[in-house]
Amino acid sequence: MIFFMSIVEEFFVMNWDGIKLFSYAPDIKDMDQNLITSFFSAVQSFSKEIDHQNHGLIDSLSIGDYSYTFISNANHRLYFVLKTSKSKKKKEIIGKLHEIEKMFINEYQDYLNKFDGDVTPFQKFKIKFEEHFQDLFVKLKGMW
């Protein structure tokens, strides 16, 4: 078996309250992703509280061999979070996050404007996400 490594390990779209709207984690099966997004929301809230004059946000967080990179969309009160290997270039990561942000906002603009807490419609984004970024995922391919 050969592992094809790329930029995307995990990806989350969450609102500023920590509600997970969409996630992609191809190799994670047992982790509570709502717990992760709640943690990220709490960290960002804490950061804003500390730097309330500048509305400071954390743009990255390192845990073990991985980094979580954040971008924020103030218009829709969303965070886009990408987990990657620490060896990946931040400029490349930010570029991919902005691509995903644009795709997501374009797809769900109307629904985001009247969001009522139902995250079901966002699950359809997985197909578009995988198609567009298929070469970026961590893939496992069996070779015999």
N, C-alpha and C positions, 0 to 999 in steps of 0.2 A: 504494500500500500504506500502511496505517495501523497504527502500533504502539499497542497498548493496554497501557499500563504498569500494573502493580499491585505488590503487596508481595513476591511470591515470584519470585526470580531463580533460586535454587538452594536445595535442602534436603537435609540429611543426617541419618540416624540412625546412630550408631556406638557401639560399646562403648568402655570406657575403655582398651582395648588398641589402639584404632585400627581395629578390624575394621568395615568398612562393612556395616551390615545392610540399609539402604535408602537410596536417593538419588533425587532428582528434579532434573533439570537439562535443561529443555526445549530450550535453545539451545546446549548444550555437547555436542559430538560427539566431539572428539578428546582431551579431557583425561582423564588417569588419575585417577579419583575415589578410588581406593585410596591414591594418593599424597597427595591432599588430606586424607583422613581420618587418615592416619598422621601428617601434619604437625600437624593439630589436636590429636591425642592427645599428641604430643611437646610441643607448646606448653602444654597443660594439665598434663602431668606436670612440666614445668619450673616452672610457676606454683605447683603444690602443693609442690614442693621448696623454692622460695624462701620461701613463706609456710606452712611445714609446721605451725606452731602453730594456724593458723586454717583450714587446708585451703583456701587461697585458690585460686580458679578465675578464669580470665579470662572475663568475660561478653560481651566483644565485641572484635573485631579489625578494623581498617580497612586495606583495601588498595585504592589508587586511589580510584575513585568509589563504592566499595561497602563495606559493613560486613557482617561475619559475626557474628551474635548467637547466643550459646550459652545453653542451660539444661541442667542436669544432673539425672539421676534416680539418686540414690544406691542405692535399693533394687535396681535392675536394672543398675547401673553403666553407664548410657547417657548420651550427649550427644545433644541435638537442636540442629541448627545451621541457621540460616536466613540466606541471603545476600540482602541488599536494597540498594537505593540508600541512600546516606548521608542523603538527605532524609526518609526515613521515620521516624516517631515510634517511639522505643524502647518505649513503653508498648504501642502497637499490635502491635509485633513480638513482644514477650514474650507478649502475650495469644494470638496465633496459635500461637506455639510450644507453649504449654500446651494449646491445643486439640488440636494434632497429637499431643503426648505422650500425652494421655488416650486418643485414638483408637488409637494404636499399642499402648499398654500393654493396653487392653481387648481388642484383637484378638489379641495374641500373649502374653498373660500366662503361659499354661501352657508355651509353647515357650521363652520367656525364662528360666523357672525351671530348665529342663533343657537350655539351649543347649549344643550340642556342636561349634559351629564351622560348621555348615551354614547358609548364609544364604539358600538357595533359597526357603524358605517365605515370607520377608519380601517377595519381589518381588510377591506378590499384593496388597500394600498399595497399589500404584500406582493401582489402579482406585478403591479407596475414597478415597484421597487426592485424586485428580483430581475425583471426583464432589463431594466435600465442599468443596473449595477451588477449583472451576473458575473462579470469578470473580476469583481472586487471581493467576492465572498471567499471565506475560508472553505475550501472544498476537500472532500475526501474521495479519492478515486481508487478503486481496487484494480490492480493489474495482476493478471495471472499468466 
